[in-house]
Amino acid sequence: LPQGSKDLVNARQQVAEGVGLLCETAAELGVKLALEPLHPVYAADRSCLTTIDEALAIMAKLPSSLLGICLDVYHIWWDPHLAERIAACQGRISGFHVCDWLVPTRDSVNDRGMMGDGVIDIPAIRAKVEAAGYEGLVEVEIFSSENWWKKPADQILSISKERLFSCC
Amino acid sequence: LPQGSKDLVNARQQVAEGVGLLCETAAELGVKLALEPLHPVYAADRSCLTTIDEALAIMAKLPSSLLGICLDVYHIWWDPHLAERIAACQGRISGFHVCDWLVPTRDSVNDRGMMGDGVIDIPAIRAKVEAAGYEGLVEVEIFSSENWWKKPADQILSISKERLFSCC
């Protein structure tokens, strides 16, 4: 939301219009864009695009060659219609991010967990994402100011690698 | 989610079944129940019932004399389908809670704001709730361990009263 605004409906319309304009530029430059819905906890200050459903509504009006969707388990795992929504992304998934949702979460921005340390059923989500035609990378994205970011990079890499096989 | 479980689909089925059983008891006792969807940020540890949509799906199978819905602006304000969802609650709204969503929110449980101090368009939501037939109380519910809970009760009451008129 812009400073002082409480108009989430208008913010969403602006995003939809803006994405349409960005796609024109993307077409000129020959690049492909992706929309990444963020968890509703960020609706006020990080992204008003909060669900797969909303992303699909924007994507429906724009060509798949220009615009895909990026799915991050952290943002979508709670969705009560998750299976249908991922299936509806068929052929348009451009990215897939993994981490985990910790219980308790001490900070909604920078306290994400290593895969396997939280409550997200990552293999189940990955299976749905791949069934919807995704063949790209599985990207590890762990914002963790008080834990993982304080550990040596080598250790993070080796544990991430192990967990990618055992928990994803 | 139960300890160790990652099965949110099953948790939701359990809730739906449990509400059905509770309604039998409620009918015997002559009381009416209400479902209150909580914000998705609480999906892991407080409630797997995260949207109005899910509550309506459970309510559709049970009589309105036994089961209503309680709407709290804090939990529902982000919903991209908010207008339609509240309209779909026609005649079944049993409670309406107000507070505000602060930016930034320092703690997702106990850092709610006084009405008017955050980003929720409370009058717009209240208008929809009343258009859906609600004629009950507007209840102030502000979990605020580091701010409001530390102030004198008289002050909280007088500011709440003022804000109920000016911001709701």
Boltz contact constraints between the chains, C-beta under 6 A:
constraints:
  - contact:
      token1: [A, 1]
      token2: [B, 119]
      max_distance: 6.0
  - contact:
      token1: [A, 6]
      token2: [B, 119]
      max_distance: 6.0
  - contact:
      token1: [A, 6]
      token2: [B, 121]
      max_distance: 6.0
  - contact:
      token1: [A, 40]
      token2: [B, 40]
      max_distance: 6.0
  - contact:
      token1: [A, 40]
      token2: [B, 78]
      max_distance: 6.0
  - contact:
      token1: [A, 41]
      token2: [B, 41]
      max_distance: 6.0
  - contact:
      token1: [A, 43]
      token2: [B, 78]
      max_distance: 6.0
  - contact:
      token1: [A, 44]
      token2: [B, 101]
      max_distance: 6.0
  - contact:
      token1: [A, 44]
      token2: [B, 103]
      max_distance: 6.0
  - contact:
      token1: [A, 44]
      token2: [B, 119]
      max_distance: 6.0
  - contact:
      token1: [A, 45]
      token2: [B, 103]
      max_distance: 6.0
  - contact:
      token1: [A, 50]
      token2: [B, 78]
      max_distance: 6.0
  - contact:
      token1: [A, 54]
      token2: [B, 80]
      max_distance: 6.0
  - contact:
      token1: [A, 78]
      token2: [B, 40]
      max_distance: 6.0
  - contact:
      token1: [A, 78]
      token2: [B, 43]
      max_distance: 6.0
  - contact:
      token1: [A, 78]
      token2: [B, 50]
      max_distance: 6.0
  - contact:
      token1: [A, 80]
      token2: [B, 54]
      max_distance: 6.0
  - contact:
      token1: [A, 101]
      token2: [B, 44]
      max_distance: 6.0
  - contact:
      token1: [A, 103]
      token2: [B, 44]
      max_distance: 6.0
  - contact:
      token1: [A, 103]
      token2: [B, 45]
      max_distance: 6.0
  - contact:
      token1: [A, 108]
      token2: [B, 108]
      max_distance: 6.0
  - contact:
      token1: [A, 119]
      token2: [B, 1]
      max_distance: 6.0
  - contact:
      token1: [A, 119]
      token2: [B, 6]
      max_distance: 6.0
  - contact:
      token1: [A, 119]
      token2: [B, 44]
      max_distance: 6.0
  - contact:
      token1: [A, 121]
      token2: [B, 6]
      max_distance: 6.0
